[in-house]
Amino acid sequence: MRATTRKVQTAFRFDADLLSRLKRKAKARGQSLNAYVENVLVKDTPANLVWPEIVFPADISPETMAITRNYTSFTKEELRKDDRLAYIFGK
């Protein structure tokens, strides 16, 4: 039985020259553009590159989460820039 992966359709905006180069490289490898980009992102990424992962603390109680929803000393810009704050403050 073959393992399946869940694929999600998405869209990106690339510089026209970059897209042209990606298409040429995909064609040279005999791959679709999608397969080539996926391959580059997954397999050709240097081992020392660490993809960012946001980990939220498990020890935030529901009560603390509820209290912080009304806390307003952070600006919307600060919350937009910090995923952890946005998560905690529910914005």
Backbone bond lengths (Angstrom), bond angles and torsions (degrees), N, CA, C in turn:
res aa  C-N    CA-C-N  psi(-1)  N-CA   C-N-CA  omega(-1)  CA-C   N-CA-C  phi
1 M - - - 1.441 - - 1.531 109.09 -
2 R 1.300 116.45 134.48 1.452 122.37 -177.90 1.525 111.00 -87.12
3 A 1.321 116.34 134.26 1.461 120.21 177.17 1.523 109.21 -74.35
4 T 1.299 115.55 138.35 1.463 119.18 178.27 1.516 109.57 -110.36
5 T 1.313 115.33 151.08 1.451 119.97 175.73 1.520 108.07 -117.28
6 R 1.290 115.10 149.46 1.464 120.10 179.47 1.521 108.11 -82.53
7 K 1.296 116.96 120.65 1.458 122.50 178.85 1.524 108.28 -104.13
8 V 1.299 116.47 139.35 1.450 122.45 179.07 1.517 108.13 -122.81
9 Q 1.314 116.57 127.63 1.449 120.35 178.64 1.519 109.22 -76.46
10 T 1.327 116.04 136.25 1.453 121.69 179.84 1.516 108.92 -146.17
11 A 1.295 116.69 175.45 1.462 120.98 179.20 1.522 109.32 -135.04
12 F 1.320 115.67 144.12 1.458 122.57 175.76 1.513 108.17 -128.65
13 R 1.308 115.96 154.66 1.462 120.98 173.11 1.518 107.16 -109.57
14 F 1.335 116.02 117.34 1.453 121.77 179.22 1.515 110.10 -112.85
15 D 1.301 116.06 151.13 1.448 121.63 169.50 1.530 107.61 -57.02
16 A 1.320 118.33 140.82 1.464 122.09 -175.75 1.524 112.10 -58.15
17 D 1.324 117.83 -39.91 1.472 120.49 179.63 1.525 111.42 -67.72
18 L 1.318 116.60 -40.29 1.464 120.41 177.83 1.524 110.17 -62.41
19 L 1.321 116.93 -46.00 1.457 120.59 179.64 1.525 111.08 -60.47
20 S 1.311 116.52 -41.05 1.462 120.99 178.32 1.531 110.99 -61.71
21 R 1.332 116.89 -43.64 1.470 120.72 178.21 1.523 111.20 -64.19
22 L 1.333 116.46 -42.59 1.461 119.70 178.84 1.527 111.31 -61.39
23 K 1.324 116.82 -42.70 1.471 120.76 179.18 1.520 111.08 -63.06
24 R 1.345 117.07 -42.31 1.477 120.05 178.69 1.524 111.28 -62.77
25 K 1.330 116.78 -43.66 1.466 120.42 -179.86 1.524 110.99 -65.89
26 A 1.333 117.16 -39.90 1.463 120.56 177.94 1.523 110.15 -62.17
27 K 1.325 116.48 -44.50 1.461 120.81 -179.53 1.528 110.86 -64.10
28 A 1.338 116.72 -40.67 1.466 120.74 179.35 1.526 111.58 -62.74
29 R 1.313 117.35 -30.13 1.465 121.70 178.68 1.530 112.25 -90.59
30 G 1.324 115.76 -3.27 1.462 119.13 -179.22 1.522 112.61 71.86
31 Q 1.322 116.08 32.08 1.458 120.86 -178.51 1.531 109.89 -120.34
32 S 1.320 114.62 159.63 1.463 118.83 171.04 1.523 107.36 -72.24
33 L 1.319 115.77 161.55 1.467 119.81 176.97 1.528 109.74 -58.85
34 N 1.327 116.85 -43.94 1.455 121.56 179.51 1.533 111.25 -58.63
35 A 1.321 116.83 -49.13 1.468 120.81 -178.71 1.524 110.91 -63.40
36 Y 1.318 116.03 -40.03 1.462 119.71 -179.33 1.534 111.23 -64.35
37 V 1.334 117.05 -48.65 1.467 120.48 -178.89 1.529 110.12 -63.50
38 E 1.329 116.71 -42.93 1.461 120.27 177.84 1.530 110.73 -60.35
39 N 1.316 116.05 -42.77 1.460 121.34 178.99 1.526 111.06 -62.16
40 V 1.318 116.55 -44.23 1.462 120.41 179.31 1.525 110.35 -62.00
41 L 1.318 116.93 -45.38 1.461 120.15 -177.43 1.520 112.92 -67.84
42 V 1.316 116.70 -36.41 1.464 119.88 -175.50 1.520 112.71 -91.26
43 K 1.321 116.88 -49.17 1.465 120.18 -170.31 1.517 114.59 -99.05
44 D 1.309 118.29 -32.75 1.460 120.66 -175.38 1.520 113.15 -92.94
45 T 1.323 117.29 5.32 1.458 121.27 178.96 1.522 108.42 -73.77
46 P 1.335 117.71 131.74 1.466 119.39 179.27 1.529 111.45 -56.83
47 A 1.308 115.11 144.04 1.466 120.76 -177.25 1.526 111.91 -62.43
48 N 1.328 117.50 -27.23 1.460 119.75 -177.67 1.529 112.95 -83.91
49 L 1.340 117.85 -3.29 1.452 120.72 177.00 1.523 108.55 -84.12
50 V 1.308 116.10 124.29 1.456 120.82 -179.65 1.523 107.98 -105.70
51 W 1.330 115.84 119.18 1.458 119.84 176.83 1.515 107.95 -71.51
52 P 1.331 116.60 134.95 1.468 118.38 -178.49 1.517 111.59 -65.43
53 E 1.299 115.17 139.28 1.460 120.74 177.13 1.514 107.78 -134.32
54 I 1.290 115.48 126.18 1.458 119.86 179.51 1.517 107.96 -93.14
55 V 1.312 115.61 122.02 1.458 121.00 179.17 1.530 107.19 -115.77
56 F 1.300 114.99 121.99 1.445 119.78 179.34 1.521 109.56 -92.36
57 P 1.320 117.07 137.41 1.456 119.73 -179.00 1.524 111.15 -60.08
58 A 1.310 115.53 135.82 1.463 120.41 -178.99 1.518 111.43 -79.91
59 D 1.334 117.03 -14.14 1.460 119.23 -173.53 1.532 113.70 -93.53
60 I 1.322 118.47 16.91 1.464 120.45 174.91 1.521 107.08 -84.22
61 S 1.312 115.20 117.20 1.467 119.28 -176.52 1.529 110.41 -74.22
62 P 1.324 117.35 154.66 1.465 120.75 176.19 1.534 111.60 -57.93
63 E 1.340 116.28 -33.28 1.465 119.86 179.48 1.524 111.08 -65.50
64 T 1.336 115.66 -43.00 1.468 120.33 178.25 1.519 110.25 -64.39
65 M 1.314 116.56 -42.19 1.463 120.62 178.09 1.527 109.95 -59.61
66 A 1.322 117.49 -42.20 1.465 121.64 -178.76 1.528 111.12 -66.00
67 I 1.326 117.05 -40.90 1.468 121.39 -179.51 1.526 110.41 -64.93
68 T 1.315 116.99 -42.50 1.466 120.62 -174.04 1.519 113.27 -71.57
69 R 1.305 118.76 -16.61 1.467 120.05 -179.64 1.532 111.98 -61.88
70 N 1.331 117.53 -25.29 1.458 120.75 -179.72 1.529 113.29 -100.08
71 Y 1.305 117.23 2.95 1.453 122.01 -179.25 1.527 107.98 -77.91
72 T 1.331 117.03 127.07 1.458 119.00 -171.07 1.527 115.26 -120.98
73 S 1.317 120.06 18.15 1.458 118.57 -177.10 1.533 112.98 -80.60
74 F 1.324 118.20 -6.52 1.462 120.48 174.81 1.516 108.94 -97.09
75 T 1.317 115.73 137.77 1.465 119.19 177.28 1.525 109.60 -76.38
76 K 1.324 116.12 161.37 1.460 120.08 176.54 1.522 110.63 -59.50
77 E 1.325 116.52 -35.71 1.471 121.11 178.71 1.530 110.66 -63.87
78 E 1.334 117.18 -43.23 1.469 120.81 178.14 1.528 110.31 -62.97
79 L 1.313 116.69 -42.10 1.460 120.08 179.01 1.525 110.72 -66.57
80 R 1.329 117.42 -37.50 1.459 121.27 179.64 1.527 111.01 -64.68
81 K 1.322 116.62 -34.26 1.462 121.01 -176.85 1.528 113.42 -83.09
82 D 1.320 118.15 -17.61 1.465 121.09 -176.06 1.523 109.87 -124.34
83 D 1.337 115.99 103.80 1.459 121.02 -177.11 1.522 112.60 -60.56
84 R 1.319 117.64 -33.56 1.461 119.26 -179.86 1.520 111.23 -67.58
85 L 1.337 116.30 -43.76 1.465 119.02 177.34 1.527 110.53 -63.05
86 A 1.324 116.32 -43.91 1.460 120.13 179.71 1.524 110.45 -59.49
87 Y 1.314 116.25 -39.59 1.474 120.51 178.93 1.533 110.44 -65.40
88 I 1.320 115.74 -47.78 1.457 119.93 -177.20 1.524 111.58 -64.59
89 F 1.339 115.93 -41.22 1.456 120.22 -176.17 1.513 113.12 -91.55
90 G 1.311 116.74 2.00 1.455 121.83 172.77 1.506 115.02 61.93
91 K 1.330 117.32 33.32 1.468 120.22 -178.94 1.515 110.39 -102.96
